[in-house]
Amino acid sequence: MTARIVKYALPVLALVLFAVAVAHVMSNSREAPPASAPRITPAVSPFAQAVAGSGIVEPRTENITIGAPIAGIVQEVFVQVGQKVKAGDKLFRLDDRELKAKLRIQEAAVDAALADLERLEHLPRPEDVPVLEAQVRQAEALAADKQQQVYRLRKVAAGGGGRVTDDELQTAEFAAQAAAAEFERVTAQLDLLKAGSWEYEKKVAQAAVAQTRAEVANVQTDLERLIVTAPIDSEILQSNVRPGQYVGAASDQGLLILGNTEQLHIRVDIDENDIPRYHLGAPAAASLRGDPEHQFPLTFVRVEPFVVPKRSLTGDNSERVDTRVLQLIYRVASDTAPQLYVGQQVDVFIDGAKAE
């Protein structure tokens, strides 16, 4: 009898207990989990009808990215993050030793060009004139002597007797002509010396001076460009430059970011689906993420009419990566606004009621 109970009753009991456990698990799985309270209460619009958007804090001047005009080694950085600067203040300086050496070479070329121009303007040298005048007198005397020899030979030949041949007379006449030509040459050379420099030689020298001075100015400009200065009155928001760092002239290399933070703006992105419900110049209010209860008013500044692709997605499953947004610029109008930082995101609600 006991054996029969063990053989048949225990398996039946195990099946019953298994069915009870399965039913219990199934009943618990159908119960919804208790809803957890949100860690931060979501922001609530202060307007009856509102267009919501995500905003980001930026300076009134927008963020200004500062780069290097030419590639080089950073020699000195004059500013640090958070520092206020005026327009024209030095930000950083690149290594200038090579350009300074080039400047000295160009300045020496200017001195040489000026000296050459001055030499041409002061010609002839007083010491050169007596030398040529003496050569002229010598040539004149030689020409007179040769001419006198021809006269004597002709006189002798005219007397007869055959003491002077035709060849001797002709040779003497040629020598007299050569002496006269030499006299004319040195006389013309003296006149040329006394006339001074040729006008066109002076113009060439003047052009050489202008060219070398332009090269000096070019090097000086390059030297000035090595010192990067602030374009406007602003605050240093971010610094990515250090002494000894090699920097290139790439347009996307932001070494410093600055902007005028005396007046902050908020750039608001509203979805293209909400554009029909937006009314130009509508008032708005913003709240910090993490502090939705503290809202502060915004004043409309402008709308940027070019609809652009959305850059920061919220993660909503219904949001596509090709979503486009209209960007609105609002000014933080209240002195009671909380502490804001450039780049900080805020929730913005824009009054969607149409003004009457």
ABEGO torsion letter per residue (X at the ends): XAAAAAAAAAAAAAAAAAAAAAAAAAAAAABBBBBBBBABBBBBBABABBBBBBBBBBBAAEBBBBBBABBEBBABBABBBGBBBBBGBBABBBBAAAAAAAAAAAAAAAAAAAAAAAAAAAOBBAAAAAAAAAAAAAAAAAAAAAAAAAAAAAAAAAAEGGABBAAAAAAAAAAAAAAAAAAAAAAAAAAAAAAEBBAAAAAAAAAAAAAAAAAAAAAAAAAAAABBBBABBBBBABBABBBGBBBBABAABBABBBBBAABBBBBBBBBAAAAAABBBGBBBBBBBBGBAABBBBBBBABBBABBBBBABBAGBAABBAABBBBBBBBBBABAABBBBBBGBBBBBBBBABBBX
